[in-house]
Each structure stands twice: as C-alpha cells, then as structure tokens.
Amino acid sequence: MAIERVRLTSRDGIGVIAIDNPPVNALGAAVIADLVARIAEVESRSDLRGAVLHGAGGTFSGGADIREFGSSPAPGPTLRDAIAAIERSSKPFVAALEGNALGGGLELALACDHRVARPGTRLGQPEIKLGLIPGAGGSQRLPRLVGVLAAAEMIVGGNPVAAERARELGLVDALADGELLAAAIAMLPEPGSPRRRASAQAAAGTSAELDALRTKIERPERGGLAAGYALDAVACALAEPFASGLARERELFDELRASEQSKARIHLFYAERRAAKGGDLPASAFRARTAAVVGAGTMGSGIAMTLADAGIAVTLIDLQPEALARARGVIAGNYDTSMRRGRFTQADVDQRLARIGYATELESAADADLVIEAVFEELDVKRDVFAKLDRIARSDAVLTTNTSTLDVDAIAAATGRPQAIAGTHFFSPANVMKLLEIVRGTNTAPQAVAQALALAKQLKKIPVVAGNCDGFIGNRMFAHYKREADFLLEEGAHPQQVDRVIRDFGFPMGPFATFDLTGLDISWAVRKRRLAEQRLSGRYSKLEDRLCELGRFGQKTGAGFYRYEPGSRTPIPDPYVDDVIGEVARQAGITRRDISDEEILERCIYALINEAAAILADGTAARPGDVDVVWVYGYGFPAFRGGPLRYADAIGLRPIYDAMLALERVHGAAWTPTPLFAQLATGGGSFATWKGGT
C-alpha cells in the first residue's frame, strides 16, 4: 500500500490538506506530487469552497528535502508547480502555520491568500546557509508582503523570525489563540470574494535601501555569491513585473545550485550534523539546571553568559574580588550592547543577569550540575583547581576544562575521577562563537563525552569531538598557519599584505589583525611552555617574541603588529613593525624579497591542509568534515568554501601535493607532505572518499 504523505479531508465544506512526512514535513519529490494531486482535488470538488493547508505532527514544513539536491531532478511536478496550482485555483487557500515554516515551506505558505500562525512558530528563508536563494518565488512574494528591506534582511541573514514578529511585518495575518485549524478556517474569505495573491501586490521600499544593505554585507560576504544574488532577486521584486522577477529568481537559483559554493555549504550542513552525533556514543539525557564557572576572565565571563542565555543558573567564581567586579561590569556592558542592537529586550537582559551569581570560594560549586574550569592557561594552575573541585563537586557533576591547548589527561589526573573529565574548548567570545570543541582524553568515559555533547545542544553550540593532543584539532592546525604567516613576514611580506590576501580569500580577518585582537601575550605564553617541554627543532621565528618583549601585545596595549588609536579597533600599519621585522630577519640570516599574493595564500592554506591530514591519520579528528566544521565556526574559514579539506578536494589534491614538494625543496621538512596526504594525492583520492574515519 502506497504511503499517503499528503491527506485531504473536509471540515464544514472546507478542504483540509495535511502534509505528513515526518520528522519535519520535508518537501521531497513524492510529497510534492501528492500535494499537487490534493490541490487539484480541492479545485475539482464542488462541495469544497476553499482549503486550509497545514502540517501534521506539530510543524508546517522545514522546506526542501536536501537529500535530493545532489541527484538529477525526479520526474514529476516541482514545488513551483504546486505553488502555481494554488495561485491558479479559483478557490482561496489559508496556511495554518506552527512549528517551522522554512524555505520551501514558507514559499508554499506565501502562495496562500492568508497565513495564520500559532504563537512561537518560526518563519524564514534559510536557503542562504546552503549557498542558495529561495527558488520557488520567495524572493518575489516575500518583498510584496513585508517590503523589500525586511525581505532582503530575512533572505540574506537566513535566520527565522517568530510568528509575533512576522505578524508585525505583515507576513502573518493573524495569531491563533485557540485551535489552529479553526482559526485558519475562520480566515477563509467568503464565497465569491476575490483571491488575495501576494504576486498581485506591489513591493514597498526603495532601491536605496537595498544598496545600503548591499554595502553592509559586501565585506563579511567577501567572495560569497549567494548574498549578492539574493539582493539581485529582491531588487527584481521592486523594479520588475512578477513574472519577470520569478524568471530571474529561477536563473539565479539554478546557477547557485550548480555552483561549487553551494555544494561546499551543503557539505558543511551534513558535516555539522554528523559532528553533533559524535560517532558511536551512548545517548545522554544530561541537562544542566545549575552551573559554576571557575575563572572570571574574558573567557569565563563569556561562558557564564552562554549558560545564562540557555536558561541555566550559573555562579561565576574567582578568588580575586576585583576580577569578579570587572567581570560583572563586562557582562552588564555586553548585555547592554545586545539590547541596544535589538537582540534582547530589557526583560531579557534582566532575566539573564538574575541567573548569574558571583562568589570568591570554590565551595560555591558544591551543588552545581555542571562545573567548567576557565582559569589561566597554565597546567599547574588548572591541576590545582581540579584537585580542589574533586573534593568539592558532587560525585555526579559534569566537570570540564576549557583549556585550548593543554593535556586533558594531565589535568584529569589531578582528580580521583579522570573518567568523568572532558575538555570543553569554547571559542572567544564564548557567548557569540558557535563552536564547542569537546576533547576526549585517554581516560574520558564515553558517557562523559555524551554529556558534553548534550551540553552543547542545550547551549545551541556546534560541537566537534577531538582527541587529546597539544592544540586538539583547531589550535594544532592554527600553529602551522601561524608559522607560515610569521615566516612570510621574515622573508619579505608585510602584515597588511598577508592580512589582505587572507581577507580576500574570505576570512573575516587576516592572521595578524587576529593575533592583535586575541593578544600576542597569549600565544607567547603557549610558546614558552612548549619550548620548556620539548627541544626546539627546525626554524623558529622570534618576531612575535620580540614584539612581546617590547610590550606590544596587540589591541589591549594599543600596539602589536599594528598600532591602534585610543578607543579604536582599526589596525593602522606601523613602520616601526617593519623595522622590527627587518631586524629579526637580518639576525636570522634571511635575505628579504618580494612575496607574491599567490605564495602567501598557498603557504597559509596548504599548511592547514597538510596538518589536517595528520590529524585525521592519528585519530585526533574522526572525519574530514569535523576539521571543516572546526575551522569554519571557530576560525572564520569561509563557509562558502566548505572548510580546508572541502577546499582541498575542490581544487584537487595532486596540485597541492606538487606545490608542497616545491616548498619542501626550498623550506625543508616542515613542508614534507604527511603520509595520508601523500597517499591520497598520488593515488587519485580525496578527503571526501577517505574511508579511515567513522
């Protein structure tokens, strides 16, 4: 018996069409075929004067089934055909929305005469996150309902709006206080009333509004196609007849769908979801209600805000009262900024601030469900904290360390429960950055890793499980990226040249502006630790050490690789730094030369790729996609390139391998291709086809 994915029933002379394709009512080819048939049935039945369209299972529709994106289009009707059938119908349609109405699901609702939503429903056009734009009229109907600026912001941002906001915009006609279907039926026009089609309305707004938005997005979207295409499509809604705009939308959508950028984004979409599962781990029902964060520095304060944002009551602990006072001021200031930018209301801020308490004794962590250590990045300091927490914290409490580079096993060994300790490496600012690198120590029990994954879900973070080594996935690769950036300066490049090349590639910031932002003293401390632990081998750049010795720690001191005016974060090239670079190069016996942009890009990005292969080979990362997720969401690698390993596959491993061999001849063993990379490149393989992971 065929599965009925779309049902038609009747209620008081009204057709009720229910999309029933769990879990999200995705609009795959089979669902659309059924939907078109039900719409035709409504049109043909004389006993029905109109129809209500809704989704079974508590959600309207999550949109297209992206599992079908990589295959040839299935024969049969498309979503565009279903929408056209609604528009052509002589009978009115009302969309009854709840849960999610996203992507193609929202486009389907836009074709209806009216939209009624249950409070809390999320409506949006998230196609941009797959490197696409709406492809079934969303870029043309949405501006005609809410205006070109609001529509463009929704499409370019890709973030859904709540039904309450949608009502304010005019996207939703009414909110349903009681039964949703009853409210939708009540919204149906009387027989003989004219249809209310969005396609027949004029889009409010001006081209100047779109031009201003285009200028705003050009910098963060450097190199990405989809945002610009989205604005081009929305502009058609303002300047062109509906049919012309629809045709242009289809052209732009089809071009993006065939592009490498969209394929890279879809790769990232699936990589995120695989990473969140963490492989073969037991399920965990862990959900924190109370938490303690030890360490009230920048990272600890950000983690406390992250917990409060998730509804968790948190105590921020620091032995120094002045540190807590600073943290209190920073947290209040951050929330005030968010409120002024419209992200939170005053009530939202008051609720979050009320969830954060402050204490100067570790004993305040005694009753917490979750304890996160975020003290200074020194092994002995962290071990001392954990030895004390071992005596204080509940036996069933989840204990994690926020270390970014240190040995999780060595930290856990300070306790009598090493199996319960995992790393939770937040990225700064912790209340903004999406990535959470979960570090699995040698003795960390699977259940502890599963609890950390559950925590990531509760905090709405994107988790990636990493093995325990110096730097884990992200910072281990970052060390090689940083190495080449420093060497390029010694050999003849300038900070602003390297930063420009990396920004043009798509990163939000170049390496040297990033170093200044995070603080040169942070990496200086890491280098000193590493030099104390192991004998130096190979080339070592003393450039950053020299800048730190001069007190140039970056933005915090007004000078680093760049100089900064008081109160400004804008980097200004500093001739004094060029003098320091020249002096360090002379002392190292390096003759400086002109460095091409191409060499800068290859050395910075190929260094990442080579080390990533080693990380896969030794099991620090389970899958190539895990590496890509870490670098896109933790380090700003351009999402439209899919991450370092997806980028490598896109340009081909063999050319990269040959370039590495050429660099090895000039620069030595640091550029020897790692065994896995050499194997894949010389054997015609790719990271996508590598079967060494799970």
N, C-alpha and C positions, 0 to 999 in steps of 0.2 A: 504493500500500500504506500502510495506516494506521501511524503511528508507535507503537511499543509503549513507553509511558512507565513501566509497571509490569509486571514479569515475575514469573511463578510457576514455579519449578522444584521438584524434590523431592530430598531427600537423606536416605537411611535412614529413610523413612517420615515425614519432616518436610517441610512446605512451606516454601520459602524465597522470600519476597516481596521483590523488589528494586525500589526506586524509582530510576528512571533518567531524570532530567530535568536535564541539566547546564545551568549550572555548579554550582548549589547545591541541586539537587533541590527547587526551589520547588513548593509545593503549590497549583498553579493548578487551575482547574475540570476541565480534561481529565485531569490527573494523578489528582485525587480520584475522578473517575468510573472510571478504570481500577483504582484502589486498591480501591474498593468492590466492583467485579466480582471482583477476585482474592481478597478476603476471603470473599466468598460462595462462590467456588470451593473454597477450603480447607474451608469448613463442609460443602459437599456431597460432598466426596470421602472415601470410606470408607478409602482407603489412606493417608490423612494423619491423624496423631494430634495435630497441633499445627502451629504456624508460627513462623518467625523472620522478623522484619521488619527490613530493613536498607536502606542507601542505596548505590547504585553510585557509583564514582568517588571514593571516599575520604571521603565526607561523608554523614551521615544525611539531614538536611534543614535548610535555612535558614529554613523556615517558609512563610507565605503568599506568594503572588505579588502584591506590592503594585501591580503594573501593572493589576490588575483591581479595585483599590479604588474608583476613580472611576467605574466603569461599573455598570450595573444587574446584579444577580446573574445569572449564567448559569443556564439551566435545568439541572436535574440535581442529583445529590447534593452535599452540602456536607461540609466536614471534620467537622462534628458528626455527620453521618450515618456517615462512615467510622469514627469513634471509637465510636459507638453499636453499629455492626456488630461491632467487636472485643469490646465488652462483652457483647453478646448471644450471642456464639458459645459453643458447647458445648466448644470446644477452646481450649487455652491458647496464648497468644502471648508471645514474648520479643522485645524490641527490642535489636538489636545496633548499638551507637552508636559512631561515630567521626567525626572532623572536627567538625562542628557539629550540635547538636540544639537548634534555637532556635525560639521562638514556637510556631506550629502544629506544627512538627516535634517539639518536646518534648511538646506536648499529645498527639500521636499516641503517643509512647512511654509517656506516663503511663497510657494506657488498657491497656497490656500488663501481663501478670502479673509479669514481671521485666524488668530492664534490665541489660544487660552493656555495658561501655564499654571502649574502648581507652584506655590512659593518654594524657592530654593532650586528650581530647575536651572540647569546650566545650558546656555545657548552660545554657540560660537562657530567660527570658521577656522579650524586649526591646520588647514592644509599647508600653510607656510612652513610648519615644522617637519613636513615631508618634502620640502623644496618645491611645493606646488602652490597654485592658487585655486580658488573654487572653480570647478569645471562644469557645473550644471546650473549656471545662472546666478550664483550667489553674489558675484561682483557687480551684477546689474540690478537685481531686485533689492538687495540689502540697502544700497545707497538711496533707492527710491522710497524706502520706508523710514530710514533713520538719518538721512543726509550723508553727503559724500565724506565728510571728515570722520564722523563716528564710524561709518562703514569701513573706511580705509584703516582706521586705527584697529578695529576688530580683526580685519583680514591680515594686516601686516604684523600685528602683535601675536595673533593666533591664540589669544587667551579668551576663554569663555566669560560671559557676563551672567550674573544671576538674573532670575526672572524679574526681580524687583527693579533692577537697573534696565532690563530690556523693556519693561513697561514704561519707564520714564523716557526711553529713547523712541518709543512708538513701534518697537519690534514686536511686542506682545500687546494685544488689545485689552486683555483682562487677566487678573489673577483669580484662580479658583479657590474660594474659601472652603467649599464643601466638596461634594463628589465631582471629580474632574469631568467625566463624561457628561453629566447633567449640565455643568456649566458650559461645555462646548456645544451641546445640543441647543441650549438657550441662546447661543450666539449666532446660530444659523439664521440668515436673512429669511424674510417671509417669501412665500412663492411669488414669482413674478418680479422680485427685486433684481436690479442689475448686479452682475458679478463685480466683485471688488478685487481687481487684479493689480498686483504690485507693478507689473510690467507696463501698465497704462498710466502710472503716475510719473510726475517729474521729480528728479533728484534735486534736493535743496543743497546749496553750497556754492562755492566758487573755486575756480582753478587755482587761485592764490593760496587757498587752504591746503590743497594737495601739493603745491610747490613747496610750501613751508614744511610739510611733513616729509617730502622727498629729501630736502636738505638735511632734516634732522636724522633720517635713517641712513644717509649715504655713508657716513663714517663707520658706524657699527656694522653695517652690512657690506663693508668693502669686499668686492669680488663676488658677493652672493647675488644671484639673479632674481630670485622669487619675489623679494620685496619690491623691487623696481617694476617687475611685471605686474604685480598686484595693483600698484598705483596707476600703471598704464590702463589696466582694465577698468578700474573705478572711474578714471577720467572719461572713459567712453560713456559711462552712465550719465555723466554730466553734459557731454557735448554731442553724443550720437543718438539716433533713434534706437529703441530697444533691440531690434533685430540686428542692427549693425554691431552694437555692443556685445550681444550674445555671440555673434560670429567671431569677433576679435578675442573674446574670452576663450573660446574654444581653441583658436590658433595658439594663444599664449600657453594655455594649459597643456596642449599636446606637445608643444616644444619643450616645456619644462619636464613633462613626464618622460620624454625620451632622453633627457639630459643626464650627464654623469652626476651633477649636483643632486638631483632628486634621488638617484639610485644610492648615493652616499648617505643622504638623510634617512632613507628607508633602512639601509644597513644599520645606521645608528639607532633607529627606532627599535629594531629587533634586538640589537646588542644590549640596549638598556634593559629590556625585559628579561633576557637570558641572565644578565649580570644580577638582577634583583632576586633571581631564584637561588643563586649561589651554588648551583650544582646539586649533588645528591646529599641534601641535608635534611634532618628531621624538621617537621613543622614546629613552630613555636607560637604559643598564644601570648607571649610576653607583651605587656602593655604597661608602660610606666605611668604611675599617678603622681609619684613624688620623686625628686631627684636632688642630688647635690653635685656641684661643680667645684673642684678644688683648684684654686688659682684664679685671681681676679684681674689678670692682664687682658690684653686685647682679645686673645682667643677665648679665654674663659668667659669674658663678658658676652662675646658673640654666641657662645654655646648656650649660656643662660638665657639669652633672648630667644634662641631657636627652640629651647624647651618650653619657655613661656608661650611662644607663638603656637605651640602644639597643644596648649591647654594643661601643661604639666606644672605643678607647684615645685619650684626649684629654690634651693638655698645656695648662694654663691659664697664660698668660703675662702678666706685668705687670712694668714696670721698677722698681716700688716693692716691696721685700721685705715691708714692713708691710701692703701691700694684699693680697699673697698670703697672709700669715699670717691676716688677717681672713677672707679667702675660705675658707681651709682650715677655720677654725672654723665658719663659716656652713654650709658644705657638710656637715661632720660633724654639726652640730646638726640640719640639715634631715633627713638620713637617720635620725638617732636618733629624731626625732619620727615619721617614717613607720613606723619599726619598732615604736615604742610603740603606734601606732594600728593595728597589724596588717597594714599594707600590705606590708612586707618582713620577711623573717627576718634573723637576724644574718648568715647566709651570704650572703644577697642584698646586704646593706649592705657586707660585706667585699669582695665581688666588685666592686661599683661604686666603692668608694673606691680599690681597687687599680688601676682603669682611669684614674684622674685623677692626672696628674703636674703639677708646678709648676716654672716657670722664670722667670728675670728677663731673658732675652735673646730678641730676635725670631728669632735664628738657630735657636732650638728648633723653629720652624715649617718648617724646610727640607725635611723628608721627609714632611710630612703630606699626606694625600689631600685634605683639606678645611681651609681656614683661614677662620674667622669673626672679623671685627673687631667688638669691642663696647666701644670706648673712649668717652670723654665726648662728648656730642653737640655737638661744635664742628667745623665744616668743615675748618679748617686742621689740627686735630689728626688728623682722620681721613685727610686727604690725605697728611700726613707719614707716617702708619703704612703706607698703601698704597704710597707711593713706595719705602719700605724693603722691604715684602713683595715688591714686584715683582722686586727683585734677589735675594731670599732663597728665595721659594717655588718649588717645581717648576713647570716650564712647563705641566704637565698638571693641576696642582692646581686645585680648585674654590675660588675666592675670593669671599667675600660680605661685605657690610657690614650691620650690624644697625641702621642708622640708622632712626629713626622719623619723621623729617620732612625730612631734608636731601636735596640734589640728588645722586642716584646718579651722574649723568653727570659732575658736577664731581669727585666722589670718584674715579671710574674714570679720569678724565683724568690723574690723577697717576701712572698706570701706562702701560706700553707695550702693555698688553693690555686695553683698555676693553671689547672684545667679550666677555671672559671674566668680567666683573664684574656681579653682580646684587645686589639687596638681599634680605636675609632678615630681615624685621622680626618678631622674636619678641615675645611679649607677656608682661608680668611678672605672676606669677613664671613664668619660662620653662619650668621643669620641671613646671609644673601646667597652664598655659593651653594649649588645644588649637590655637589659630590660628597660622598662619605666613603672613604677608603677603609674597609674593615680588614684588619690584619689578623691572620690566623697564625698563632705561634705553634711551635712544635708540640707543646703540651695542651694547647687550647682544645677543649672538647667540642665536638660538632654542635652540641646544644648551645654552647656559648656563642658560636658564630651565628647560629639560627636566631638567637635572641638579639644579637646586634643587627641582623637583617630586619627583624621585626621592629626594632627601634627606628631604623632608617625609614621604614614605611610610615611609622607613626609621625616622624618628623618631616615627612614628604621630601626626603632626600633620595638621590640616586646612588645606590650602593654598589660597590665592587669589592669582592673578596680578594685579598692579596696574601701571598706568602710572606714570611718573616725574613727580611734581609735589610741591609742598610739602604734606606730610602724607599723600600717597598716597590710599587710599580712606578708611581709618578715621579717622586724625587730621585729615584735611581736613574731614570731616563733624563730628568732635568739636569743632573750633574754633567751629562755628556753634551747636552745642548749648551749649557753654560760654559763648558770647557772650550767649545769651538768659538763661541761668541767672544770670549776673552782672548783666545789666540788670534782671532781675526783682527782685533784692535792692535795687538803687538805687531802684527805683520803688515799693518798699513791702513786698515779701515778706521772709521770714526764712529763713535757711539750713535750719532744721529743717522748715519748711513745704514748701519746694521738695523737699527730700530725701524727705519723707513721700509727697508726690504721686507722685514717680518710683518709689519703692518699691512703692506701691500699684498702680502700672501693671504692675509685675512685675520691674523691675530689682532685682538683689541689693543695690545701694547707690544712694543719691542722689548727685547730682554733687558736692556739697560735702564729703561724707564721703569720696568717691572722691579729690577733689583733696588732701585731707589725707593720705590713705593713700599716694598716689604722690609727694607732696611739692610744695608750691607753688613751690619754687625751680626745679623742673624746667621748668614752663611759663613761669616768669618769664624764664629764660634764652632760651627759644624766642621769647618776645615781644620781648625786647631785640634778638635777632638780626633778627627781621622788621622791627622799626622802623628798624634801621640799614640794611636793604636796600631799603626802599620808603617812600615818603612816606605818612604817616598820612592816611586819608580816612574821613569818616563818624565816627560816635560811637565813643568808646573808653572803657571802664571802667577807672578807676585803682584800683579796690578791691583787687584781688589784689596789685598793685604796692605799695600802701600796707601791706598785711599783711606782705609780704615785707620791706619796709623796717623794719618793727617786729620782725623776726626770727621771725615766726610762719610756719614752713614746713610745719606740719602735725604729724602724729604724731611725726616724728623730733625735733621740738623741744618737744613737749608742748602745742603750741597752733597753731592755724591758723584755720579757720572755726569750729572748736570748740576746747575745751580737753580735755586728757586727763590722768587721774591716772597717776602713775608705774607703769609695767608694765602699763597697761591700754590697750586699743584702742577702748574705748567712748567715742563722742563725747558731750560734755556741752555743751549750749548755753551760750554765753558772752555776758553782757550787754555786755561791752566791745566785742565784734564789732558788736553793734547800734549802739553809739556810733560806731564807725568807719564803718559803712555810712551812718549819718545824716550824718556829716561829709562824706564823699565825695559824697553826693547833693546836699548844700547847695552845695558848691563847683562842682558841675556844673549848678546851677540847676534841679534836679529836685525837684518837689513830690511827696513820697511819698503813697501812697494804699493802700487795701485791695486786695489782689490775690486773685482767686478761684483755687481749685484748678483749675478748668477752663482758665483762661487760662494757668496755669503749664504744664499738660500740653500744650496746643496749641502754645505757643511753643517749648517744648523739643523736642517730637517733630516738629512741622511744619518746623522749621528743618533737621532732619536730612533730611527727605524732599525739601525743595526743593534742597538742595545735592547730594543723591544723584542727582537728575535731571541736574544739570550735570555730574556725574562720569560718568554714562552718555553724555551727549551728546558730551563731548570724548574719550571712549575710555579714560579712566583705569580704569574698570571695564567689562568686556565685556558683562556680563549683570546684570539686576536681582538675580538670585539670588546673585551674587558679593557684592553690597553687603549682602544679608541675612546671608550666612554670616559676613562680617567682623564685623558688629555683634552677632550672637548669640554668637559664640565669642570675640570679642575685647573686647567692651564690656558684655556682660551683658544685651543687649536680650532680653526674654522670648521664649524659644523657642516657647512656645505661641501667640505672635502671629506667628511666622514671619519676623521681621525688619522693618525700617522700611518697605520697599516692599511687602511682602506685607500689612502692616497698612494701608498707604495704600489698596491695592486693596480690602481688606475693608470699609473704611468709605466708600469712594468718593472719587475724585479731585476731583470737582466741589465737594463741600462744603469740602474742604481748600483748594481754589483760592479759593473765595469768602472763606474765613477769612483767607487770605493777603492778599487785596486789602483787606480791612478793616484788617488790621495795617499794611499799606503806607500807608494814609491817615493812620495815627497815628504810625508809627515810621519811615517813609521807605523809601529804596531797598533797604535790607537785606531787605525783605520782598517785593520785586518777584518774582513767580513767574518762575522760569527758563524760557527758551523751550520746552524739551522738556516741562516740566511743564504749562505753559500749553496747549501743543498737545494733549497727552493729555487734560487735564481738560476743555477746551472742545470736544474732538472726540468725547467719549464713550469714550475709550480707557482703557487700564490699563497698568501696568507689565508684567503677565503677557502681554499681547498685543503689546507693543512689539517690533518686528522689527529694530531697529537694531543689536542685538548678534549674536553668532555662536552 
